[in-house]
Each structure stands twice: as structure tokens, then as C-alpha cells.
Amino acid sequence: QDTISSRDSDQEYLDDLTAECKSKSDDFEARQTLRAQEIEAIEKAIEIISSGAVSGAADKHLSSLTQTSLIQLRSKATAPVQAKVAMYLQERAKMLDSRVLSALAARVSDDPF
């Protein structure tokens, strides 16, 4: 009688533990997928910022005096590419429900450099 009771108790514990492990495993997989999507969004933002259309455009089109003046103005106004990257990151953050991407979008939006 005690053996059967002990076995039933052990089986119940095993079932609970197995269910808990399965739940944690599923949660881990969901977080891994979310992190992969966040990394993809960040890589896309970096790609936009690093693109040839953006990179070096100031050197090509503006004199150094104008560049110096614009640096001061730029600290007060968001560049179009910066706004585009911030918007992209914010959209991905909403889609993925990601606080990390949302914080990054805010940082990109607020930081003039």
C-alpha cells in the first residue's frame, strides 16, 4: 500500500516536472525566435545607415565650412535617414512586442550622432 502511494506520488511529481520543463523549453524557443528577429531588424537598420546612399554623402556634396555649420544644426534636427531607421525599428518593436527594439528606436531617434 505504501509502495503504491509512493509510486503514485512520484509519478505525479514526474508529470508536473515534465510539464514545467516543456513549458520552459517552449518559452526559451519563443525568446530565441524573438531575439533572432530583433537582430535581423538591427542588421537592417545598420544596412540602411551604412548604405552608399548615406555613407560619405556629406563629403561629396558639401564644403567643409557648410559641414561644420550643419553639424551644429544636426544636433537639433533629426536626419531623414536617422528618422527612417528609428521608424523602422519602432515598427519592428511593435510587431515583435520587443522592449529592446523600442528602447533602441528611442535612442536612435534622440541621438544626433
Secondary structure, DSSP 8 states (H G I E B T S, - for coil): -HHHHHHHHHHHHHHHHHHHHHHHHHHHHHHHHHHHHHHHHHHHHHHHHHSTTTTTHHHHHS-HHHHHHHHHHHTTS--HHHHHHHHHHHHHHHHHT-HHHHHHHHHHHH---
